[in-house]
Every structure is written in C-alpha cells, then in structure tokens.
C-alpha cells in the first residue's frame, strides 16, 4: 500500500541514498523489470497487488533472479509457510510503521 511504500522509501533513502522505483500493479512492475536485465539488486514487493492478489509478483521477481523481500498484511500461517518455502530474503508483516524499520 502507499503508506508502507512511502515509509519504506523514506527509510531506504535516509539509510543509504538508494534509488528507488515503484509500481502499483504487477503489469507496471513487469514493465520496470523488463527495462534492463540486472538493474535491481533487490525488490521489496507487496504480496497482494490489485492485478495479482495471489502473490504473483514474488514469482516474477524471483524468476528474474532479483533477491526479494515480501510485505504482507496477512498473518495466515499457510501463506507464511509458503513464503518460508520460497527463496525470498524475508517477509515482513505490515502491521505498523515499526515493522518497516
């Protein structure tokens, strides 16, 4: 969501001056990922996007070899277990600004 994205972007910019790209949908993310192979050293993705509520963005970034951190507002054990079984860096429950830091 926009609030988490703004908080995370601000935190990363303060932390090390990272250049960030942002996409609200899977189709927009695909367009960014297709621009240049190897452009991204890491992706922080929202598990549920408007056009991909089932976490398709995670497969998209992993398939392109981009290390991925997943943000989710779900504490469903089945979902979290599935994320643990994938080669993601980590997942973060979005239940407050303190989780971003």
BAVEX-513626 format. One record per atom (N, C-alpha, C, O, CB): residue in one letter; x, y, z. Coordinates in steps of 0.05 Angstrom, whole numbers, padded with zeros to 5 digits, always signed. Each point is the difference from the previous one (the first is absolute). Glycine has a CB too. Layout:
<sites>
aXYZ
...
</sites>
This chain:
<sites>
x+00016-00024+00000
x-00016+00024+00000
x+00017+00025+00000
x+00024-00001+00005
x-00060-00024+00019
x+00024+00047-00030
x+00016+00025-00003
x+00014+00009+00025
x+00022+00010-00001
x-00055+00003-00033
x+00020-00016+00057
x+00012+00009+00025
x+00025-00016+00006
x+00021+00012+00006
x-00066+00001+00011
x+00044-00039-00019
x+00023-00017+00005
x+00022+00006-00020
x+00024+00001+00007
x-00053-00037+00012
x+00021+00041-00044
x+00020+00006-00021
x+00014+00027+00006
x+00024+00002-00003
x-00051-00027-00031
x+00012+00045+00043
x+00012+00026+00006
x+00019-00003+00024
x+00022+00011+00000
x-00062+00013-00017
x+00032-00038+00038
x+00016-00004+00023
x+00026-00015-00007
x+00022+00008+00008
x-00063-00009+00021
x+00038-00020-00044
x+00024-00016-00008
x+00018+00016-00018
x+00025-00001+00003
x-00052-00040+00001
x+00016+00056-00023
x+00017+00016-00018
x+00015+00021+00015
x+00024+00004-00004
x-00057-00012-00033
x+00020+00021+00056
x+00013+00020+00016
x+00022-00011+00017
x+00022+00011+00002
x-00064+00014-00001
x+00037-00048+00010
x+00020-00014+00017
x+00024-00008-00016
x+00023+00005+00008
x-00060-00021+00021
x+00033+00005-00053
x+00022-00009-00016
x+00016+00023-00011
x+00025-00001-00003
x-00051-00039-00009
x+00013+00062+00005
x+00014+00024-00010
x+00017+00011+00022
x+00023+00008-00006
x-00060+00002-00026
x+00027-00008+00056
x+00016+00010+00023
x+00023-00019+00006
x+00022+00009+00007
x-00063+00013+00011
x+00036-00048-00020
x+00020-00019+00007
x+00025+00000-00018
x+00022-00002+00010
x-00059-00026+00008
x+00032+00030-00044
x+00024-00001-00017
x-00003+00012-00027
x+00016-00005-00018
x-00006-00035+00042
x-00030+00057-00028
x-00003+00014-00025
x-00007-00019-00023
x+00008+00005-00023
x+00025+00028+00040
x-00047-00054-00011
x-00009-00018-00021
x-00018+00013-00020
x-00018+00015+00008
x+00023-00053+00024
x-00002+00032-00057
x-00019+00009-00021
x-00022-00021-00001
x+00005-00024-00001
x+00031+00048-00026
x-00061-00015+00028
x-00023-00018+00001
x-00018+00003-00023
x-00005+00023-00010
x+00008-00021+00059
x-00014-00024-00058
x-00022+00000-00020
x-00024-00011+00015
x+00002-00016+00019
x+00028+00011-00060
x-00054+00013+00032
x-00024-00009+00013
x-00021-00007-00020
x-00003+00013-00021
x+00013+00016+00060
x-00025-00050-00033
x-00022-00009-00018
x-00024-00008+00017
x+00003-00013+00020
x+00030-00003-00055
x-00057+00024+00026
x-00024-00006+00015
x-00014-00025-00010
x-00018-00010+00014
x+00012+00058-00007
x+00015-00059-00029
x-00013-00024-00011
x+00022-00019-00011
x+00023+00007-00003
x-00064+00020-00009
x+00033-00052+00008
x+00018-00020-00011
x+00008+00008-00028
x+00024-00003-00008
x-00045-00032+00035
x+00003+00046-00043
x+00007+00007-00027
x+00020+00023+00000
x+00019+00000-00017
x-00064-00014+00001
x+00043+00033+00034
x+00019+00022+00002
x+00027-00011+00010
x+00021+00009-00010
x-00058+00024+00019
x+00037-00052+00009
x+00025-00012+00010
x+00014-00015-00022
x+00024+00002-00003
x-00044-00005+00049
x+00004-00012-00062
x+00012-00014-00023
x+00014+00019-00019
x+00021-00006-00011
x-00056-00030+00016
x+00022+00058-00010
x+00012+00020-00019
x+00026+00010+00011
x+00020+00004-00015
x-00066+00010+00000
x+00048-00008+00042
x+00025+00009+00012
x+00021-00022-00002
x+00023+00005-00007
x-00049+00025+00038
x+00019-00054-00024
x+00019-00023+00000
x+00010-00006-00028
x+00023-00009-00003
x-00046-00009+00043
x+00008+00024-00060
x+00008-00006-00028
x+00018+00021-00012
x+00012-00005-00020
x-00055-00018+00015
x+00046+00046+00018
x+00015+00022-00011
x+00030-00007-00004
x+00011+00007-00020
x-00043+00024+00042
x+00043-00044-00002
x+00029-00005-00002
x+00007-00024+00018
x-00005+00001+00024
x+00014+00048-00033
x+00001-00070-00002
x+00008-00023+00016
x+00021+00007+00020
x+00019+00014-00007
x-00030-00044-00032
x+00008+00021+00063
x+00020+00005+00021
x-00002+00028+00013
x+00017+00008+00015
x+00012-00039-00039
x-00050+00046+00017
x-00003+00027+00010
x-00005+00001+00030
x+00009+00019+00014
x-00027-00006-00058
x+00005-00033+00055
x-00008+00000+00028
x+00016-00020+00016
x+00003-00023-00007
x-00049+00037-00006
x+00057-00004+00036
x+00014-00018+00018
x-00018-00012+00021
x+00007-00019+00014
x+00034+00045-00022
x-00065-00014+00010
x-00020-00010+00020
x-00027+00011-00007
x-00003+00022-00011
x+00039-00024+00047
x-00057-00014-00030
x-00027+00010-00003
x-00015-00004+00026
x+00003-00020+00014
x-00003+00008-00063
x-00014+00033+00057
x-00018-00002+00023
x-00028+00002-00012
x-00008+00020-00012
x+00041+00001+00045
x-00048-00043-00031
x-00026-00002-00014
x-00023-00004+00020
x+00003-00013+00021
x+00021-00005-00061
x-00047+00028+00033
x-00024-00005+00014
x-00012-00026-00010
x-00004-00002-00024
x-00004+00052+00032
x+00003-00068+00009
x-00010-00027-00008
x-00025+00002-00017
x-00003-00014-00020
x+00023-00005+00061
x-00039+00036-00034
x-00025+00003-00014
x-00002+00026-00015
x+00000+00022+00013
x-00022-00051+00022
x+00022+00028-00061
x-00003+00024-00017
x-00028-00001-00012
x-00012-00021-00002
x+00062+00023-00008
x-00060+00021+00001
x-00027+00001-00011
x-00005-00020-00023
x-00021-00012-00002
x+00019+00059+00015
x+00022-00050-00030
x-00003-00019-00023
x+00014-00027+00005
x+00003-00016-00018
x-00005+00056-00012
x+00011-00044+00055
x+00013-00025+00006
x-00003-00006+00030
x+00020+00001+00015
x+00013+00005-00053
x-00057-00011+00048
x-00004-00004+00028
x+00011-00025+00012
x+00001-00003+00025
x-00042+00029-00031
x+00051-00044-00010
x+00011-00026+00009
x+00030+00000+00003
x+00011-00022+00003
x-00050+00001-00023
x+00052+00043+00020
x+00029+00001+00004
x+00016-00005-00025
x+00024-00007+00002
x-00033-00007+00043
x-00003+00017-00068
x+00014-00006-00026
x+00025+00017-00003
x+00019-00008-00014
x-00062-00004-00006
x+00044+00035+00033
x+00024+00018-00002
x+00024-00014+00012
x+00023+00004-00010
x-00053+00036+00012
x+00027-00057+00018
x+00022-00014+00012
x+00013-00018-00020
x+00025+00000-00003
x-00047+00002+00048
x+00006-00018-00059
x+00011-00018-00021
x+00013+00016-00022
x+00021-00008-00010
x-00057-00025+00020
x+00025+00056-00017
x+00011+00017-00021
x+00028+00009+00007
x+00019-00002-00017
x-00065+00017+00004
x+00050-00004+00037
x+00027+00010+00007
x+00020-00023+00004
x+00023+00002-00008
x-00045+00037+00030
x+00013-00061-00010
x+00018-00022+00005
x+00008-00013-00027
x+00023-00008-00003
x-00044+00000+00047
x+00003+00006-00063
x+00006-00011-00026
x+00021+00016-00015
x+00015-00010-00017
x-00061-00008+00015
x+00048+00044+00009
x+00019+00017-00013
x+00026+00002+00016
x+00018+00015-00007
x-00055+00011-00013
x+00039-00042+00041
x+00024-00001+00016
x+00004+00024+00019
x+00022+00006+00008
x-00002-00032-00044
x-00042+00040+00042
x+00002+00023+00018
x-00006-00008+00028
x-00022-00010+00006
x+00008+00041-00044
x+00033-00028+00057
x-00006-00006+00028
x-00024+00016+00009
x-00002+00023-00006
x+00051-00033+00015
x-00067-00004+00006
x-00026+00012+00005
x-00007-00001+00030
x+00003-00020+00013
x-00017+00007-00059
x+00004+00036+00056
x-00013+00002+00026
x-00030+00004-00005
x-00007+00017-00017
x+00050+00002+00039
x-00059-00034-00008
x-00029+00001-00004
x-00014+00014+00023
x+00004-00007+00023
x-00002-00035-00050
x-00018+00062+00021
x-00017+00013+00020
x-00028-00012-00002
x-00010-00004-00022
x+00037+00047+00019
x-00039-00049+00026
x-00027-00011+00000
x-00015+00010+00024
x+00012+00005+00021
x+00003-00046-00046
x-00041+00044+00023
x-00016+00007+00023
x-00015-00024+00011
x-00017+00003+00017
x+00012+00044-00035
x+00011-00070+00007
x-00013-00025+00008
x+00019-00016+00019
x+00023-00003-00005
x-00049+00002-00038
x+00014-00008+00065
x+00015-00017+00018
x-00009-00029-00003
x+00004-00017+00018
x+00003+00055+00014
x-00019-00045-00055
x-00009-00026-00005
x+00023-00020-00001
x+00019+00004-00015
x-00058+00015-00011
x+00038-00039+00043
x+00023-00019+00002
x+00006-00015-00026
x+00023-00006-00006
x-00034+00001+00054
x-00010+00000-00064
x+00005-00014-00025
x+00016+00018-00019
x+00019-00009-00013
x-00062-00016+00019
x+00036+00051-00008
x+00014+00019-00016
x+00029+00003+00010
x+00019-00001-00016
x-00062+00025+00005
x+00046-00020+00036
x+00027+00004+00012
x+00017-00025-00004
x+00024+00002-00005
x-00042+00030+00038
x+00006-00056-00031
x+00015-00024-00005
x+00009-00002-00029
x+00022-00009-00005
x-00048-00013+00042
x+00008+00030-00055
x+00007+00000-00028
x+00023+00019-00006
x+00018-00006-00016
x-00065-00006+00004
x+00047+00035+00025
x+00022+00019-00004
x+00026-00011+00011
x+00021+00004-00011
x-00054+00034+00013
x+00031-00051+00021
x+00024-00012+00012
x+00012-00021-00018
x+00024-00005+00000
x-00042+00014+00045
x+00001-00022-00061
x+00009-00021-00018
x+00012+00011-00026
x+00008-00016-00017
x-00042-00013+00037
x+00033+00054-00024
x+00011+00012-00025
x+00026+00014+00006
x+00006+00006+00023
x-00053+00001-00041
x+00063-00003-00002
x+00026+00013+00005
x-00001+00030+00002
x+00015+00015-00013
x+00005-00052-00012
x-00038+00047+00042
x-00001+00029+00005
x+00019+00007+00023
x+00006-00017+00017
x-00055+00019-00032
x+00058+00023+00015
x+00018+00008+00021
x-00014+00000+00027
x+00010-00011+00020
x+00015+00040-00052
x-00049-00018+00032
x-00016+00001+00025
x-00028+00009-00008
x-00005+00008-00022
x+00046+00002+00051
x-00059-00011-00009
x-00027+00012-00003
x-00005+00017+00024
x+00010-00006+00022
x-00027-00033-00050
x+00001+00060+00025
x-00006+00019+00021
x-00030+00003+00002
x-00013+00006-00020
x+00058+00018+00013
x-00056-00028+00030
x-00028+00006+00005
x-00004+00030+00002
x+00013+00013+00016
x-00019-00058+00007
x-00012+00055-00039
x-00005+00029+00000
x-00022+00006+00021
x-00023+00005-00006
x+00035-00001-00043
x-00004-00004+00074
x-00019+00007+00021
x+00009+00024+00016
x-00007+00002+00024
x-00007-00050-00022
x+00029+00065-00014
x+00008+00025+00013
x+00026+00010-00011
x+00016-00015-00011
x-00039+00000+00052
x+00028+00041-00037
x+00024+00013-00011
x+00025-00012+00012
x+00021-00001-00013
x-00047+00043+00007
x+00025-00052+00031
x+00023-00011+00013
x+00010-00025-00014
x+00023-00007+00002
x-00039+00025+00041
x-00001-00031-00058
x+00008-00024-00016
x+00018+00008-00023
x+00017-00016-00008
x-00059-00007+00021
x+00039+00047-00024
x+00016+00008-00023
x+00030+00004+00009
x+00018-00008-00015
x-00059+00031-00005
x+00045-00012+00043
x+00027+00004+00009
x+00013-00026+00008
x+00023+00000+00008
x-00035+00046+00007
</sites>
